[in-house]
Amino acid sequence: QVQLVESGGGLVQAGGSLRLSCAASGRTFSNYAMGWFRQAPGKEREFVTSISGRGLTTYYSDSVKGRFTISRDNAKNTVYLQMNSVKPEDTAVYHCAAAGSHRGLAPRTSGNYDYWGQGTQVTVSS
């Protein structure tokens, strides 16, 4: 079992920056790929970014590429999402998720993730 707790969400103006954190506990963190997903009101959950267990492989959705950066510190059992140049359309609840090694290097679909955090709200004002 892996427990995930997100933090760092809040209200930010368009063009600003925010850094989300996701602290993991329960299993060997580096054995898990980590992903960030988001869900806006009335919309389906969508993939944002993912990172492999050792941090060598990352993927980004087209909507955030060049603005967001995922990273991880396996010594601290934490994955980060640095959000720069945010836009109102980035407003959503952001969830981190963990995928076991049998799921692939850095999955991009929510169905491949085994554990989920409760989410943190990000609101971008225009």
C-alpha positions in Angstrom: 0.0 0.0 0.0 1.2 3.5 -0.8 -0.2 6.6 0.7 0.0 9.9 -1.2 -0.6 13.4 0.1 -0.5 16.4 -2.1 0.2 20.0 -1.0 1.0 23.4 -2.5 -2.2 24.2 -4.2 -3.9 27.6 -4.0 -4.9 30.7 -5.8 -2.5 32.2 -8.3 -2.7 34.9 -11.0 -2.4 34.1 -14.6 1.3 34.1 -15.6 2.4 33.2 -12.1 4.0 30.1 -10.7 3.1 27.4 -8.2 4.9 24.3 -7.0 2.9 21.2 -6.0 4.4 18.5 -3.8 3.3 14.9 -3.3 4.7 13.0 -0.3 4.6 9.2 -0.5 4.8 6.6 2.3 4.4 2.9 2.6 6.6 1.3 0.0 9.9 1.8 -1.7 9.2 5.0 -3.5 11.7 4.5 -6.3 9.9 1.4 -7.4 7.0 3.5 -8.6 6.4 5.7 -11.5 4.6 8.9 -10.5 2.1 10.9 -12.4 0.1 14.1 -12.0 -3.5 14.3 -13.3 -6.0 17.0 -13.1 -9.8 17.3 -13.2 -11.6 20.5 -13.8 -15.3 20.9 -12.9 -17.5 19.1 -15.4 -14.6 17.6 -17.2 -12.9 14.2 -17.2 -9.7 13.6 -15.4 -6.8 14.3 -17.7 -3.1 13.4 -17.8 -0.6 16.2 -17.0 2.8 14.6 -16.7 4.6 11.5 -15.5 8.1 10.4 -14.4 9.8 7.1 -14.1 11.0 5.6 -10.9 14.6 6.8 -11.3 13.5 10.1 -12.8 15.2 9.5 -16.2 12.0 9.5 -18.3 9.3 12.1 -18.3 6.2 12.8 -20.4 4.0 15.8 -20.6 0.7 16.6 -22.1 0.8 19.1 -25.0 -1.2 21.6 -22.9 1.5 21.9 -20.3 4.7 21.1 -22.2 7.2 23.9 -21.8 5.4 25.4 -18.8 5.3 22.6 -16.2 8.1 20.4 -14.9 7.9 17.2 -13.0 10.7 16.1 -10.7 11.2 13.7 -7.9 13.5 13.3 -4.9 13.6 9.6 -4.0 15.5 10.3 -0.8 12.6 12.4 0.4 9.9 10.2 -1.1 8.4 13.2 -2.9 7.4 14.2 -6.4 7.0 17.8 -7.5 5.1 19.7 -10.1 6.6 23.1 -10.9 3.9 25.1 -12.7 5.1 28.2 -14.5 3.2 30.7 -16.8 -0.1 29.3 -15.5 -3.3 30.0 -17.3 -6.9 30.1 -16.2 -7.5 26.8 -18.0 -5.0 25.2 -15.6 -7.6 25.6 -12.9 -8.4 22.1 -11.6 -7.9 19.7 -8.7 -4.5 18.1 -9.2 -3.9 14.5 -8.1 -0.7 12.6 -7.9 -0.7 8.9 -8.5 1.8 6.0 -8.2 2.1 3.1 -10.7 3.9 -0.1 -9.9 6.8 -1.2 -12.1 4.6 -3.7 -14.0 2.6 -0.8 -15.3 5.4 0.6 -17.5 8.1 3.2 -17.3 6.0 6.3 -16.9 2.3 5.6 -17.7 0.1 8.3 -19.3 -3.3 6.8 -18.7 -5.0 6.9 -15.3 -6.0 3.2 -15.5 -2.4 2.3 -15.1 -2.0 3.9 -11.7 -2.5 1.9 -8.6 -2.6 4.6 -5.9 -4.0 8.1 -5.8 -3.8 11.1 -3.5 -6.8 13.1 -2.4 -5.9 16.1 -4.6 -5.1 19.7 -4.2 -7.0 22.6 -5.7 -5.3 25.0 -8.1 -7.2 28.1 -9.1 -5.7 30.5 -11.7 -7.3 33.9 -11.8 -7.3 36.0 -15.0 
